[in-house]
Amino acid sequence: MASPYIEIEVGGRTVKVTNPDKVYFPEAGATKRDLVEYYVSVGDGVLRALRERPTYLKRHPDGVGTDAIYQKRMPRHPDWIETVTVRFPSGRTADAFCPTEVAAIAWCANLGTIDFHPWPARRADLDHPDELRIDIDPQPGTSFEQARQVAFTVKEILDELGMTGFPKTSGSRGIHVNIRIEPRWTFTEVRYAAIAFAREVERRSDLATSAWWKEERGEKVFIDYNQNARDRTVVAAYSVRARPDARVSAPVTWDELAGCDPRDFDIRTMPKRFAELGDVHRAIDDHAFGIGTLLEWYDADERGDMPYPPNYPKMPGEPRRVQPSKARPSG
């Protein structure tokens, strides 16, 4: 027997939604149809976050209670959906999803894509990011409230640099701050800028750490500089998260961040908020900033580079990639 389906119109395209009543989020009671219609309702905002960017898909075709399928390679798709060839640190390549219209996002949601994870670079120049990402990640023993305090240290530094950051809840316990930058610098240089920024946050806040090794972080909030390495991604603004309560990664203003609760932003509440306010991050593309000062901070710091994630090849100038408790004395 053929699967039940409905068809919805999205920007002049007809998108087929199969098994629309399948429950994807048990706590929220939200279905696959709710997921697809959610992405359409916030279409302008999520497309602004994804447009022309290689985007990885985190799929849960049977709902959030099942294991994720994390796809970097775009599955078979209609010819009107666009892709872009990306190169991984290993040297291998793949054709990734490259969103250019809301209907393509809705089509991916029908595949069970709950989370969308875009690159910080656009298709026209994949070697030069146009976004610096500050990932504020609470560690065990810390909370969203501590992440919020660290976020305002981030804002203090950005203000002094003359840069504008756009905060959003991660959809879990963390906070992301995105800064539009000129696409002039390589991934390596942007990562250096992120290291310098993380170290400055750590210097100013007793709550923050830039330590890569978990054993060195303690009960602090980690500033994950490696989210700026090539092929690393963070969840997009307006993306739903694979949680039973169908929470979303919610763009907020700095004033809102001072008092918001990430649990207030979910697949049910965000469409009404978006209809009333529109995209509160719509100004992110109005101005792109330089990272020259951050690179000067990095060059002046005798500590130099920090470890890359374990799946990356050994990088020039990188320190030994071994956790301190297991390191043998050199010499």
C-alpha positions in Angstrom: 0.0 0.0 0.0 1.3 3.4 -0.9 2.3 5.7 1.9 -0.2 8.5 2.7 0.9 12.0 1.7 -0.1 15.6 1.3 1.2 18.3 -1.1 2.1 21.8 0.0 2.9 24.8 -2.2 6.2 26.5 -1.4 7.3 29.4 -3.5 5.8 28.1 -6.7 7.0 24.5 -6.1 4.9 21.6 -5.0 6.5 19.7 -2.1 5.2 16.2 -1.3 5.1 15.3 2.4 4.8 11.5 2.9 3.5 10.0 6.2 2.6 13.6 7.4 1.0 12.4 10.6 4.0 10.4 11.8 5.0 11.8 15.3 8.5 13.1 15.3 8.6 14.9 18.6 6.7 12.9 21.3 6.9 15.5 24.1 5.6 18.2 21.8 3.2 16.0 20.0 4.6 17.4 16.7 4.5 15.5 13.4 6.4 15.4 10.2 3.9 17.7 8.7 4.4 20.2 11.6 8.2 20.0 10.9 7.8 20.8 7.2 5.3 23.6 7.8 7.5 25.1 10.5 10.4 25.5 8.1 8.0 27.1 5.6 6.7 29.5 8.2 10.2 30.8 9.1 11.4 30.4 5.5 12.9 33.9 5.0 14.9 33.6 8.2 16.2 30.0 7.8 17.1 30.7 4.1 19.1 33.8 5.2 21.1 31.5 7.5 21.6 28.8 4.8 21.6 30.6 1.4 24.4 29.5 -0.9 26.2 27.6 1.9 27.2 23.9 1.8 24.7 22.5 4.3 24.8 19.1 6.1 21.6 17.3 7.0 20.9 15.6 10.3 18.1 13.3 9.6 15.7 11.3 11.8 13.3 9.7 9.4 11.5 7.9 12.2 11.5 10.7 14.7 13.9 12.0 17.4 13.7 8.7 19.3 15.9 7.1 16.7 19.5 7.4 15.8 20.5 10.3 13.5 21.7 10.0 9.9 24.3 12.7 9.5 24.6 13.4 5.8 27.3 15.5 4.2 26.5 14.1 0.8 23.2 15.2 -0.7 20.9 12.2 -1.3 19.0 11.8 -4.6 16.9 14.9 -5.3 14.9 16.7 -7.9 17.0 18.6 -10.5 15.7 22.0 -9.2 17.5 21.5 -5.9 21.1 22.8 -6.0 24.3 21.3 -4.6 27.9 22.3 -4.3 31.1 20.3 -4.3 33.0 20.5 -1.0 36.5 19.3 -0.1 37.0 17.7 3.3 40.3 18.0 5.3 41.0 14.4 4.2 41.1 15.6 0.6 38.0 13.7 -0.4 35.1 15.6 -2.0 31.3 15.4 -2.0 28.3 17.2 -3.4 26.5 18.9 -0.5 23.1 20.5 -0.3 23.3 24.2 -1.3 20.0 25.9 -0.3 18.7 28.6 -2.6 15.0 28.5 -2.0 12.6 27.6 0.9 11.1 24.8 -1.1 14.4 22.9 -1.1 14.6 23.2 2.7 11.0 21.9 3.0 11.9 19.0 0.6 14.8 18.1 2.9 12.5 18.3 6.0 10.3 15.7 4.3 13.3 13.4 4.3 13.3 13.6 8.1 15.9 16.4 8.2 15.5 18.0 11.6 18.8 19.9 12.0 20.5 21.9 9.2 24.2 22.6 9.6 25.7 25.2 7.2 29.3 26.0 6.4 30.6 29.5 7.3 31.5 30.1 3.7 29.3 30.5 0.6 29.4 28.6 -2.8 31.1 31.5 -4.6 34.3 31.2 -2.5 34.5 28.1 -0.3 38.0 28.7 0.8 37.3 32.1 2.5 34.7 32.1 5.3 32.3 35.1 5.6 31.3 34.2 9.2 33.2 34.1 12.4 31.4 31.8 14.9 31.7 32.1 18.6 30.3 28.8 20.1 29.6 29.2 23.8 29.3 25.6 25.1 28.5 24.9 28.8 30.4 22.0 30.2 29.1 19.5 32.8 28.4 21.3 36.0 27.6 24.6 34.2 24.3 26.0 32.9 22.7 28.2 30.4 22.8 31.0 32.9 26.6 30.8 33.0 26.7 30.7 29.2 24.6 33.8 29.1 27.1 35.6 31.4 29.9 34.6 29.1 28.0 35.8 26.1 27.9 39.3 27.5 31.7 39.1 27.9 31.7 38.2 24.2 29.6 41.3 23.4 31.9 43.5 25.5 34.9 42.4 23.4 33.0 42.8 20.1 31.9 46.3 21.1 35.5 47.2 21.8 36.5 45.8 18.4 33.8 47.7 16.6 32.1 44.5 15.5 28.5 43.5 15.6 27.6 40.0 16.8 24.2 38.3 16.4 23.3 35.9 19.3 21.1 32.9 19.2 20.3 30.0 21.5 21.8 26.8 20.4 18.6 24.9 21.0 20.2 23.1 23.8 22.1 24.7 26.7 24.6 26.9 24.7 24.7 30.1 22.8 26.1 31.0 19.4 27.2 34.4 18.3 27.7 34.9 14.6 29.7 37.8 13.1 29.7 38.6 9.4 33.3 39.0 8.2 34.9 39.9 4.9 35.7 36.8 2.9 39.4 37.7 2.7 40.9 35.2 5.1 41.5 31.4 4.9 39.9 28.9 7.3 43.2 28.7 9.1 43.3 32.4 9.6 39.7 32.6 10.8 40.4 29.8 13.2 43.4 31.7 14.5 41.1 34.7 15.0 38.7 32.5 16.9 41.5 31.2 19.1 42.6 34.7 20.0 39.0 35.7 20.7 38.5 32.6 23.0 41.6 33.4 24.9 40.5 37.0 25.5 37.1 35.8 26.7 38.9 33.4 29.1 41.2 36.2 30.3 38.2 38.4 31.2 35.8 35.8 32.6 36.4 33.3 35.4 33.5 31.3 34.0 35.1 30.7 30.5 37.8 28.4 29.2 39.5 27.9 25.8 41.0 24.5 26.8 40.6 21.9 24.1 41.1 18.9 26.4 38.0 18.2 28.5 40.2 17.2 31.5 41.5 20.8 31.6 38.1 22.6 31.3 36.6 21.9 34.7 33.2 23.3 35.4 33.5 26.2 33.0 31.9 27.3 29.7 34.0 26.3 26.7 34.6 28.7 23.8 34.9 26.2 21.0 37.3 27.8 18.6 37.5 24.7 16.4 34.0 25.3 15.2 35.7 27.7 12.7 37.9 24.9 11.2 37.2 23.8 7.7 34.3 21.3 7.4 33.1 22.1 11.0 29.5 23.3 11.3 27.1 24.6 13.9 23.4 24.4 13.7 21.6 27.1 11.7 19.5 29.9 13.0 15.9 28.7 13.1 16.9 25.1 12.8 14.9 22.7 14.9 16.9 20.4 17.2 16.4 16.7 17.6 14.9 16.9 21.1 11.5 15.5 22.3 10.3 19.1 23.0 11.1 20.3 19.4 13.2 23.2 20.6 14.8 25.4 18.0 18.0 27.4 17.7 16.4 30.9 18.2 17.9 34.1 17.0 17.5 36.8 19.7 18.5 40.4 20.3 21.0 41.2 23.0 18.3 42.7 25.0 16.2 39.5 24.8 19.3 37.4 25.6 19.5 39.0 29.0 16.3 37.4 30.2 15.2 34.7 27.7 14.7 31.0 28.4 15.8 28.7 25.5 12.8 26.4 26.4 10.5 29.2 25.2 11.5 28.8 21.5 10.2 25.7 19.8 8.4 24.4 16.8 5.0 25.7 18.1 6.0 29.2 19.4 8.6 30.3 16.8 6.2 30.7 13.8 4.0 33.2 15.8 7.2 35.1 16.9 8.5 35.2 13.4 5.1 36.4 12.0 5.2 39.3 14.6 8.9 40.3 14.5 10.3 38.8 11.3 13.9 37.8 11.3 15.6 39.6 14.2 18.9 38.9 12.6 18.0 40.3 9.2 20.7 43.0 9.5 23.5 40.5 9.7 24.4 40.9 6.0 24.4 44.7 6.2 28.1 45.0 7.1 31.1 42.7 7.0 34.0 43.2 9.4 37.7 42.6 9.3 39.6 40.3 11.7 43.0 42.0 11.5 43.1 43.0 15.2 42.3 39.4 16.3 45.1 38.1 14.1 47.4 40.6 15.7 46.4 39.2 19.1 47.1 35.7 17.9 50.5 36.6 16.5 51.5 38.3 19.7 50.5 35.3 21.8 53.6 33.0 22.4 51.3 30.0 23.0 50.6 29.8 19.3 48.2 27.2 17.8 45.9 24.8 19.7 44.9 21.3 18.8 42.5 20.5 15.9 39.7 17.9 16.2 40.9 14.3 16.1 39.7 13.6 12.6 41.9 16.3 11.0 45.4 15.5 9.6 48.3 17.0 11.6 48.4 20.7 10.8 51.5 22.9 10.4 52.4 24.6 13.7 49.8 22.5 15.7 51.0 21.3 19.1 51.0 17.6 20.0 47.5 16.2 19.8 47.5 14.2 22.9 45.6 14.9 26.1 47.9 16.3 28.9 47.4 13.4 31.3 48.7 10.9 28.7 51.5 13.0 27.3 55.0 11.8 27.8 57.8 14.3 28.5 59.6 15.3 25.3 63.3 15.0 24.9 
